[in-house]
Amino acid sequence: MNSSWLADASRGIDGTVTMQTNRGDVYKIQRVPLSVYNEWRSANSAGKFFNANIRGKYATVNEYEIVND
């Protein structure tokens, strides 16, 4: 993925995307259509695509968050 924010994302057969940021946070995004996931993977900016097309549109669970003291 082309992103300074996103390290990786993978999609399971149930449509759940597991996403990891470059700082180590891990999120699960539920029921992402394959077409949306494929567009996201090939976007010029994965972060911009995420903000415009995924954030707030699909249920998201924060699995692991890095906390800086």
C-alpha positions as CSV (number, residue, x, y, z in Angstrom):
1,M,0.0,0.0,0.0
2,N,1.2,3.5,-0.8
3,S,1.0,5.3,2.5
4,S,3.2,7.0,5.1
5,W,0.5,6.2,7.7
6,L,-0.6,2.6,6.9
7,A,1.8,-0.3,7.1
8,D,-0.5,-3.1,5.9
9,A,-4.0,-4.3,5.4
10,S,-5.5,-7.7,4.6
11,R,-9.1,-8.8,4.0
12,G,-10.6,-12.0,5.2
13,I,-13.3,-13.9,3.3
14,D,-15.9,-12.5,5.6
15,G,-15.0,-9.0,4.6
16,T,-13.1,-8.1,7.7
17,V,-10.0,-6.0,7.0
18,T,-7.2,-6.1,9.5
19,M,-5.2,-2.9,9.2
20,Q,-1.9,-1.9,10.9
21,T,-0.6,1.6,11.1
22,N,3.1,2.4,10.9
23,R,3.2,3.2,14.6
24,G,1.8,-0.3,15.4
25,D,-1.9,0.3,16.0
26,V,-4.1,-2.6,14.7
27,Y,-7.8,-2.1,13.7
28,K,-10.4,-4.5,12.4
29,I,-12.9,-3.0,9.9
30,Q,-16.0,-5.1,9.3
31,R,-17.8,-5.9,6.1
32,V,-15.6,-4.0,3.7
33,P,-16.7,-4.9,0.1
34,L,-14.0,-6.5,-2.0
35,S,-14.3,-3.8,-4.6
36,V,-13.7,-1.1,-2.0
37,Y,-10.7,-3.0,-0.5
38,N,-9.2,-3.4,-4.0
39,E,-9.6,0.3,-4.8
40,W,-8.0,1.1,-1.4
41,R,-5.0,-1.2,-2.1
42,S,-4.3,0.5,-5.4
43,A,-5.0,4.1,-4.4
44,N,-2.3,6.7,-4.8
45,S,-2.7,7.6,-1.1
46,A,-4.1,4.8,1.1
47,G,-4.7,7.3,3.9
48,K,-6.7,9.7,1.8
49,F,-8.8,6.8,0.4
50,F,-9.4,5.5,3.9
51,N,-10.6,8.9,5.2
52,A,-12.9,9.5,2.2
53,N,-14.3,6.0,1.6
54,I,-13.9,3.8,4.7
55,R,-13.7,5.8,7.9
56,G,-17.1,6.2,9.5
57,K,-18.8,4.0,6.9
58,Y,-17.9,0.5,8.3
59,A,-17.8,-0.7,11.9
60,T,-14.2,-0.5,13.2
61,V,-12.7,-2.1,16.3
62,N,-9.4,-1.0,17.8
63,E,-7.6,-4.3,18.5
64,Y,-4.3,-2.8,19.7
65,E,-3.2,0.7,20.2
66,I,0.3,2.0,21.0
67,V,0.0,4.5,23.9
68,N,2.8,7.0,24.4
69,D,3.3,8.3,27.9
